[in-house]
Amino acid sequence: MKEKLLEVKKGYYINPSHIVSIYYEATDTITVTLSTGEKVLLNREEGLCLELVFDFHNPF
């Protein structure tokens, strides 16, 4: 089975299994830290694609 990539910004894709942490800021931005140490800043609209992969309402 192929893994799905997330297009978080136009032309910018990430592999969900490389996400180390997701932090929601009070300013309605989302900071995603990847396993490479790279941090990706997303606005609320761009962050909606994360909900396709992760269950934020029942995380455990």
C-alpha positions as CSV (number, residue, x, y, z in Angstrom):
1,M,0.0,0.0,0.0
2,K,1.3,3.4,-0.9
3,E,1.7,6.1,1.7
4,K,-0.2,9.3,1.1
5,L,1.6,12.6,1.1
6,L,0.0,15.7,2.4
7,E,0.1,18.9,0.3
8,V,0.3,21.4,3.1
9,K,1.1,24.4,0.8
10,K,0.8,24.7,-2.9
11,G,3.5,22.4,-4.3
12,Y,4.9,21.5,-0.8
13,Y,4.2,17.9,0.3
14,I,5.2,16.1,3.5
15,N,5.1,12.5,4.5
16,P,2.8,12.1,7.6
17,S,5.1,9.5,9.2
18,H,7.9,12.1,9.3
19,I,5.9,14.5,11.5
20,V,7.4,14.6,15.0
21,S,5.1,17.2,16.6
22,I,2.2,19.5,15.8
23,Y,1.8,22.7,17.9
24,Y,-1.2,25.0,17.6
25,E,-0.3,28.6,18.3
26,A,-2.7,31.1,19.8
27,T,-2.3,33.2,16.7
28,D,-4.1,30.5,14.6
29,T,-0.9,29.2,13.1
30,I,0.3,25.6,13.3
31,T,3.9,24.7,13.7
32,V,4.8,21.2,12.3
33,T,8.2,19.8,13.2
34,L,9.5,17.1,10.9
35,S,12.0,14.3,11.7
36,T,14.6,16.3,9.8
37,G,14.3,19.1,12.3
38,E,12.6,21.4,9.8
39,K,9.7,23.4,11.1
40,V,6.8,24.2,8.8
41,L,4.5,27.0,9.6
42,L,0.9,26.7,8.4
43,N,-2.1,28.9,8.7
44,R,-5.4,27.4,10.0
45,E,-6.7,26.7,6.4
46,E,-3.4,25.0,5.4
47,G,-3.5,22.9,8.6
48,L,-6.9,21.3,7.7
49,C,-5.1,18.7,5.6
50,L,-3.6,17.3,8.9
51,E,-7.1,16.3,10.0
52,L,-7.3,13.9,7.1
53,V,-4.5,11.8,8.7
54,F,-4.6,12.5,12.5
55,D,-7.5,12.3,14.9
56,F,-7.1,15.5,17.1
57,H,-10.4,14.9,18.9
58,N,-9.4,11.5,20.3
59,P,-5.5,11.5,20.1
60,F,-5.0,8.5,22.4
